[in-house]
Amino acid sequence: MVNVTSYAGIHGNVGQTAYSAAKSGIIGLTKTAAKELVRFGVTVNAISPVAETRMITSLPDQQRERLQSIIPAGYFAPASEIAWALGFLASDQAGYVTGTVLPVDGGMSI
């Protein structure tokens, strides 16, 4: 199982209390389910992407540019740059990886 959370779920975000709480809840769900299900051979992980989504593209230009400027890589990733992480965590190659939250965020979590 691979869940999707966000930067706000790990670090919080000013003005987004409810969103951050919901995304933090996904992290708690991921870690708890990982502990409960691994004995049945089920791994549970999450990715925390910083991606070019409808939410990002709907922001005013000035706000989107400000957010983009704090990403060390300098851009919001297209879905194709995020998908590999989800695919890896869902694969047999990640069979011993469970309970992790993988930031796929261009260095934003550093």
CYANA upper distance limits for C-alpha pairs under 8 A (distance plus 0.5 A):
  1 MET  CA     42 VAL  CA      7.82
  1 MET  CA     43 THR  CA      6.61
  1 MET  CA     44 VAL  CA      5.18
  1 MET  CA     45 ASN  CA      6.88
  1 MET  CA     90 ALA  CA      7.08
  2 VAL  CA     44 VAL  CA      6.32
  2 VAL  CA     45 ASN  CA      5.44
  2 VAL  CA     46 ALA  CA      5.58
  2 VAL  CA     47 ILE  CA      7.75
  2 VAL  CA     86 LEU  CA      7.17
  2 VAL  CA     89 LEU  CA      7.23
  2 VAL  CA     90 ALA  CA      7.04
  3 ASN  CA     26 ILE  CA      7.68
  3 ASN  CA     30 THR  CA      7.52
  3 ASN  CA     44 VAL  CA      8.15
  3 ASN  CA     45 ASN  CA      6.73
  3 ASN  CA     46 ALA  CA      4.88
  3 ASN  CA     47 ILE  CA      6.98
  4 VAL  CA     26 ILE  CA      8.04
  4 VAL  CA     46 ALA  CA      5.86
  4 VAL  CA     47 ILE  CA      5.65
  4 VAL  CA     48 SER  CA      6.62
  4 VAL  CA     49 PRO  CA      8.20
  5 THR  CA      9 GLY  CA      6.76
  5 THR  CA     23 LYS  CA      5.62
  5 THR  CA     24 SER  CA      7.90
  5 THR  CA     26 ILE  CA      6.69
  5 THR  CA     27 ILE  CA      7.40
  5 THR  CA     46 ALA  CA      7.11
  5 THR  CA     47 ILE  CA      6.66
  5 THR  CA     48 SER  CA      5.49
  5 THR  CA     49 PRO  CA      7.91
  6 SER  CA     10 ILE  CA      7.40
  6 SER  CA     23 LYS  CA      6.74
  6 SER  CA     47 ILE  CA      8.06
  6 SER  CA     48 SER  CA      4.91
  6 SER  CA     49 PRO  CA      6.38
  6 SER  CA     50 VAL  CA      7.68
  7 TYR  CA     11 HIS  CA      6.50
  7 TYR  CA     12 GLY  CA      7.75
  7 TYR  CA     48 SER  CA      6.50
  7 TYR  CA     49 PRO  CA      7.64
  7 TYR  CA     50 VAL  CA      7.67
  7 TYR  CA    103 PRO  CA      8.29
  7 TYR  CA    105 ASP  CA      8.47
  7 TYR  CA    109 SER  CA      7.92
  8 ALA  CA     12 GLY  CA      4.80
  8 ALA  CA     13 ASN  CA      5.70
  8 ALA  CA     16 GLN  CA      8.41
  8 ALA  CA     19 TYR  CA      7.88
  8 ALA  CA     20 SER  CA      5.39
  8 ALA  CA     23 LYS  CA      7.32
  8 ALA  CA     24 SER  CA      8.20
  9 GLY  CA     19 TYR  CA      8.27
  9 GLY  CA     20 SER  CA      5.26
  9 GLY  CA     21 ALA  CA      7.09
  9 GLY  CA     22 ALA  CA      7.75
  9 GLY  CA     23 LYS  CA      4.80
  9 GLY  CA     24 SER  CA      4.64
  9 GLY  CA     25 GLY  CA      8.19
  9 GLY  CA     26 ILE  CA      8.42
  9 GLY  CA     27 ILE  CA      7.82
 10 ILE  CA     20 SER  CA      8.46
 10 ILE  CA     23 LYS  CA      8.33
 10 ILE  CA     24 SER  CA      6.89
 12 GLY  CA     16 GLN  CA      8.14
 12 GLY  CA     17 THR  CA      8.00
 12 GLY  CA     20 SER  CA      5.95
 13 ASN  CA     17 THR  CA      7.55
 13 ASN  CA     20 SER  CA      7.04
 16 GLN  CA     20 SER  CA      6.37
 17 THR  CA     21 ALA  CA      6.54
 18 ALA  CA     22 ALA  CA      6.66
 19 TYR  CA     23 LYS  CA      6.72
 20 SER  CA     24 SER  CA      6.47
 21 ALA  CA     25 GLY  CA      6.60
 22 ALA  CA     26 ILE  CA      7.10
 23 LYS  CA     27 ILE  CA      7.22
 24 SER  CA     28 GLY  CA      6.96
 25 GLY  CA     29 LEU  CA      6.59
 26 ILE  CA     30 THR  CA      6.51
 27 ILE  CA     31 LYS  CA      6.75
 27 ILE  CA     46 ALA  CA      7.71
 27 ILE  CA    101 VAL  CA      7.76
 28 GLY  CA     32 THR  CA      6.57
 29 LEU  CA     33 ALA  CA      6.35
 30 THR  CA     34 ALA  CA      6.46
 30 THR  CA     44 VAL  CA      6.35
 30 THR  CA     45 ASN  CA      6.34
 30 THR  CA     46 ALA  CA      7.11
 30 THR  CA     99 GLY  CA      6.54
 30 THR  CA    100 THR  CA      8.31
 31 LYS  CA     35 LYS  CA      6.92
 31 LYS  CA     44 VAL  CA      7.86
 31 LYS  CA     45 ASN  CA      7.97
 31 LYS  CA     98 THR  CA      8.49
 31 LYS  CA     99 GLY  CA      5.08
 31 LYS  CA    100 THR  CA      7.64
 32 THR  CA     36 GLU  CA      6.81
 32 THR  CA     99 GLY  CA      8.18
 33 ALA  CA     37 LEU  CA      6.29
 33 ALA  CA     44 VAL  CA      6.96
 33 ALA  CA     99 GLY  CA      8.35
 34 ALA  CA     38 VAL  CA      6.25
 34 ALA  CA     42 VAL  CA      8.05
 34 ALA  CA     43 THR  CA      6.34
 34 ALA  CA     44 VAL  CA      5.24
 34 ALA  CA     45 ASN  CA      7.68
 34 ALA  CA     98 THR  CA      6.27
 34 ALA  CA     99 GLY  CA      5.47
 35 LYS  CA     39 ARG  CA      8.48
 35 LYS  CA     99 GLY  CA      7.68
 37 LEU  CA     41 GLY  CA      7.27
 37 LEU  CA     42 VAL  CA      5.80
 37 LEU  CA     43 THR  CA      7.27
 37 LEU  CA     44 VAL  CA      8.24
 38 VAL  CA     42 VAL  CA      5.40
 38 VAL  CA     43 THR  CA      6.03
 38 VAL  CA     44 VAL  CA      8.36
 38 VAL  CA     98 THR  CA      7.96
 43 THR  CA     95 GLY  CA      7.36
 43 THR  CA     96 TYR  CA      8.19
 43 THR  CA     97 VAL  CA      7.35
 43 THR  CA     98 THR  CA      5.47
 43 THR  CA     99 GLY  CA      7.92
 44 VAL  CA     98 THR  CA      5.78
 44 VAL  CA     99 GLY  CA      6.19
 44 VAL  CA    100 THR  CA      8.26
 45 ASN  CA     89 LEU  CA      7.45
 45 ASN  CA     97 VAL  CA      8.13
 45 ASN  CA     98 THR  CA      6.01
 45 ASN  CA     99 GLY  CA      5.54
 45 ASN  CA    100 THR  CA      5.56
 45 ASN  CA    101 VAL  CA      6.50
 45 ASN  CA    102 LEU  CA      8.38
 46 ALA  CA     99 GLY  CA      8.19
 46 ALA  CA    100 THR  CA      6.80
 46 ALA  CA    101 VAL  CA      5.15
 46 ALA  CA    102 LEU  CA      6.71
 47 ILE  CA     85 ALA  CA      7.72
 47 ILE  CA     86 LEU  CA      7.36
 47 ILE  CA    101 VAL  CA      5.90
 47 ILE  CA    102 LEU  CA      5.15
 47 ILE  CA    103 PRO  CA      6.30
 47 ILE  CA    104 VAL  CA      7.20
 48 SER  CA    101 VAL  CA      7.14
 48 SER  CA    102 LEU  CA      6.39
 48 SER  CA    103 PRO  CA      5.01
 48 SER  CA    104 VAL  CA      6.26
 48 SER  CA    105 ASP  CA      7.52
 49 PRO  CA     82 ILE  CA      7.14
 49 PRO  CA    103 PRO  CA      6.49
 49 PRO  CA    104 VAL  CA      5.12
 49 PRO  CA    105 ASP  CA      5.66
 50 VAL  CA     76 PHE  CA      6.49
 50 VAL  CA     77 ALA  CA      6.97
 50 VAL  CA    104 VAL  CA      7.01
 50 VAL  CA    105 ASP  CA      5.09
 50 VAL  CA    106 GLY  CA      7.78
 51 ALA  CA     56 ILE  CA      8.38
 51 ALA  CA     76 PHE  CA      5.36
 51 ALA  CA     77 ALA  CA      5.04
 51 ALA  CA     78 PRO  CA      6.35
 51 ALA  CA     79 ALA  CA      7.11
 51 ALA  CA     82 ILE  CA      7.85
 51 ALA  CA    105 ASP  CA      8.02
 52 GLU  CA     56 ILE  CA      6.49
 52 GLU  CA     57 THR  CA      7.37
 52 GLU  CA     76 PHE  CA      5.50
 52 GLU  CA     77 ALA  CA      6.05
 52 GLU  CA     78 PRO  CA      5.85
 52 GLU  CA     79 ALA  CA      7.63
 53 THR  CA     57 THR  CA      6.72
 54 ARG  CA     58 SER  CA      6.43
 55 MET  CA     59 LEU  CA      7.33
 56 ILE  CA     64 ARG  CA      7.19
 57 THR  CA     64 ARG  CA      8.05
 59 LEU  CA     63 GLN  CA      6.82
 59 LEU  CA     64 ARG  CA      6.29
 60 PRO  CA     64 ARG  CA      6.71
 61 ASP  CA     65 GLU  CA      6.52
 62 GLN  CA     66 ARG  CA      6.72
 63 GLN  CA     67 LEU  CA      6.78
 64 ARG  CA     68 GLN  CA      6.58
 65 GLU  CA     69 SER  CA      6.60
 66 ARG  CA     70 ILE  CA      7.52
 67 LEU  CA     71 ILE  CA      7.67
 68 GLN  CA     74 GLY  CA      6.47
 68 GLN  CA     75 TYR  CA      6.14
 68 GLN  CA     76 PHE  CA      7.20
 69 SER  CA     74 GLY  CA      6.59
 69 SER  CA     75 TYR  CA      8.35
 70 ILE  CA     74 GLY  CA      7.86
 70 ILE  CA    108 MET  CA      7.56
 71 ILE  CA     75 TYR  CA      7.08
 71 ILE  CA     76 PHE  CA      8.40
 71 ILE  CA    105 ASP  CA      8.10
 71 ILE  CA    106 GLY  CA      6.63
 71 ILE  CA    107 GLY  CA      6.91
 71 ILE  CA    108 MET  CA      5.56
 72 PRO  CA    106 GLY  CA      6.55
 72 PRO  CA    107 GLY  CA      5.90
 72 PRO  CA    108 MET  CA      6.64
 73 ALA  CA    106 GLY  CA      5.32
 73 ALA  CA    107 GLY  CA      6.94
 74 GLY  CA    106 GLY  CA      8.05
 75 TYR  CA    106 GLY  CA      8.12
 76 PHE  CA    106 GLY  CA      8.34
 77 ALA  CA     81 GLU  CA      6.41
 77 ALA  CA     82 ILE  CA      7.49
 77 ALA  CA    105 ASP  CA      8.27
 77 ALA  CA    106 GLY  CA      8.21
 78 PRO  CA     82 ILE  CA      7.49
 79 ALA  CA     83 ALA  CA      6.51
 80 SER  CA     84 TRP  CA      7.72
 82 ILE  CA     86 LEU  CA      7.58
 82 ILE  CA    104 VAL  CA      7.02
 83 ALA  CA     87 GLY  CA      6.58
 84 TRP  CA     88 PHE  CA      6.53
 85 ALA  CA     89 LEU  CA      6.73
 85 ALA  CA    102 LEU  CA      8.40
 85 ALA  CA    104 VAL  CA      7.95
 86 LEU  CA     90 ALA  CA      6.70
 87 GLY  CA     91 SER  CA      6.65
 88 PHE  CA     93 GLN  CA      7.49
 88 PHE  CA     94 ALA  CA      6.88
 89 LEU  CA     93 GLN  CA      8.31
 89 LEU  CA     94 ALA  CA      5.88
 89 LEU  CA     97 VAL  CA      8.01
 90 ALA  CA     94 ALA  CA      7.47
 91 SER  CA     95 GLY  CA      7.65
103 PRO  CA    109 SER  CA      7.48
105 ASP  CA    109 SER  CA      7.45
